[in-house]
Amino acid sequence: MISDTLGPMSSDVTQIPIHATPKAQRNAVAGVKADDAGRLEVQVRVTVAPEGGKANKAVCETLAKAIGVSKSKVSIVRGETSRHKMAQVEAPSADVEAWMDGLPRL
């Protein structure tokens, strides 16, 4: 279940596990996939290289656009230098969970 994947949250803040792929062909949220340990992660692909935080910024922008919130409402709270990240979204958790439920399974 998607709600088991989400990190600690309140009614207005949700943490989402992310697997980022830099230097992709286009910016996109590809879907949800299980990592090696079986935990679900949202697959986010961005075109920029992971230099100077550019990829993290692009991940936040891509995620914000996909969820339908402003860029300032999405931030990386863990994994700034890793492909495996935790993003924090300032949006109702029910809305974020419904958005994740609609993503394709990879």
N, C-alpha and C positions, 0 to 999 in steps of 0.2 A: 504494500500500500504506500502511496506517495507520502502521506502524512508521517509515516515512520521514517522517511528519508530526510525530511526537513529538520534543520537544527532548532535550537532553542528559539522560541518566538513569543511575542505578545500578540494582541489582536491587530496591532498596526506595524509590526516588524517581523520579518521572516528571514531565516538564513537558509540558503540553498547551496548544496554541494555542486561544484562546477568542475568539469574537465575541459580545460582550454586548449585549443589547437591554434597556435600562431602560424603565420605565413600560409594561410589557406587561400583558396581561390576567391572566396567572398565572405563577408561577414554574415553569419547566420546562426540561429539556434537549431541544431540538427535533430535533437530529440533527447531521449533519456536512455542511458545505458548503465549496466551494472559494472562496477570496478572489479578488480581482482578479488576483493574480499566480499563481493556480493552486494555492496551498497550502491544504490542508484545515484547517478550524477547526471546533471544536465550538460550535454555536449554543446559547447559554444566555440564556433570557429571564427577567427578574425584574420584579416589580411596582413596586418602589421607584424613586424618582428618584435620579439620580446626584449626590447632595448629601452632603458630609461623609463620603464613603466608605461610605455605606449600600448603594449598589448593589454595590460590591465585596464587602461582607460577604454580601449576598444571593446573589451569584454563587458564592462559596465554599460557602455552606450548600446551595444547590441542587445544585451539582456533587457535594458530599460525599454528599448523600442519594441521588443517582442512581448513584454508584459503589458506595456501601455502606460508606463509611468515616466516621469521626467528623469533625466540623467542624474540629477542631484539626489535622487531617491535610492540609487544603487551604489554600493561600495564593496570593495574587497576587504574582508576582515581577517582572513587567514590565507596563507599560501601565495603571497605576493611574488615569490620567485619560483613557484612550482606550477606545474600544469594542473595539479589538484588544488582547488581553491574553495573558499567558503565566501559566498556573496551574501550581503545583507540588503534586503529590499524593504523600504518603508512603504508598505501597502498592506491592506487587510489580508491576513493569512488565508482566509477562505478564498479570496480572489487568486492568490498565488497558487494555492493548492489546486484550484480548478484549472488554472492555466497549465500547470504541470501534468495534470491528468489528461489533458488534451494533446500532449506532445507524443510523437511516435516513439515506439520502443525500438531501439537499435540492437 
